[in-house]
Amino acid sequence: METTISSSNFADDASQVKDIVSIFRVQFLAMCRLNTLPWSLLEAELTNGRSSDLILDILNQTCLHTVCLQHPPSVKYRRLFLQQLIKMHESTTTEPLDELYDALSEVLSLEEKSTCFKSYFLPSGGTVSLTESQAVISEGTTGLVTWEAALYLTEWALENPQMFSGRTLLELGSGVGLTGIAICRSCKPRKYVFSDFHPRVLQKLHTNVNLNSHNLSDVSVCVEELDWAEVSEDRLIDIDANTVIAADVVYDPDIVDCLVSLLGRVLKCSTTSGQPDVYIASTIRNPETYSFFKKQLANAGVKHSIITGPTTQIFPYNRFSTIELIKLYL
């Protein structure tokens, strides 16, 4: 019996291939762990007879993508990625792709650096590219990489731009700057104050804000050193923030008291528009530390309510982690 394949089947197949290529692009440029990339989906498509064209599409949307050429992931990451892509292509019966070997040859000629770029695609179009450390802990700080709660908070902000439009924002512990840059790009605040304290984090933060500055011209942006223990009430009043946000700042019980004291002072610093809105996003890695944070908030007379998180996952990260977003008030 002759099998009939409808045009809808072709459309579905084409859509699935497009999705696979898109997933590779998004996860590769964000430097997701290589074993989390959709290799099994690619293998299934190769088994179905789609080989050279699909592999070439993936190559063009990853290592040869304009974003990668301008702001590349680490040399090691690209090398391992290309070796895996070549291995999968060689498992088929098709002819070798010169483009794959040319790309690998170029990467092998490069020297590794201590920093690399990670790029994140925004729903409104375009990307936020950041220079980040390759190590989770580097130069005595965890602030040189983007953490999950920052991605989570950014997604929530992008779904709720009205919460930030026309307002002055202060971000505590800005790290490498993803959340602030994305909010400035998509939520139209009037002013955005990035802040951190560690010298290397501030240096990296300045670099990333400058790297993305061509897309931030409509917002008044500044990067400030802010010592949570030493910042004065006058300085907080001078910043005059309508909204204060922070992500992944509850990670060490030794800094909880200092953080809670600052948050209490922030809430008591009424701005020209009243008490500021304060949002804290936290990945709950250690429940005891997070419970201690909430207990100290209560002891300081600071109440909180849990805010429903983002409904759509925009960025590639582990949403199985326990992440909580809370709003603080007196």
PyMOL commands that set and color helices and strands:
alter all, ss='L'
color gray80, all
select helices_A, chain A and resi 7-29+34-36+39-47+52-60+66-70+75-90+98-108+148-159+161-163+178-186+199-211+213-215+233-239+253-268+287-299
alter helices_A, ss='H'
color red, helices_A
select strands_A, chain A and resi 115-121+127-133+168-172+191-196+220-225+243-247+277-283+303-307+323-329
alter strands_A, ss='S'
color yellow, strands_A
deselect
rebuild
show_as cartoon
